[in-house]
Amino acid sequence: MCWEENLKKWFRVIAIGGVCLAGHASILVHPFGAVKKSVSGKPLLGGAVVDRAVIQIVERSCQNCHSERTDWPWYSYAAPMSWLIERDVQQGRSHMNLSHWDEYGLEKREDTLAEISAMIRSRQMPPSRYLRLHPNARLSDDEIDLIYKWARAERKRLKSVKP
């Protein structure tokens, strides 16, 4: 019985050490870059003609993954959740970063607006796994329609300003 108790103690020590090591790794290791360090105070969709209602929806449902105004929850600082969240944010920003909208060319804006329309209408955005932890980001049918109409109007406006 004595050797079994020693084995259990060693197993506990190893398990606790592994958890501590993983905890430290979550602070030090960022496989998707310094995503959390990219912070911007710039307005979302800078340079676009957009009404306040659309901005409020975007702030509530899109900015965490598609801007540099991400609200990092406590669990985004502990691995492996931190790595999953940082990956999602890095990928979201690479597809569309609303903090850099004013830096996009006309063609990029038009393409992105078309993509926004398609993704919102098909309910691919916000993703269901995001909505499980952020149910307030869910879009109503009226909000989807408002964003869709804004994106169409903004694309039309951009086409009229092309040289």
Secondary structure, DSSP 8 states (H G I E B T S, - for coil): -HHHHHHHHHHHHHHHHHHHHHHHHHHH--TT-SGGG----S-TTTTS---HHHHHHHHHHTHHHHSS-----GGGGSTTHHHHHHHHHHHHHHH--GGGGGGS-HHHHHHHHHHHHHHHHTT-SS-HHHHHH-GGG---HHHHHHHHHHHHHHHHHHHHT--
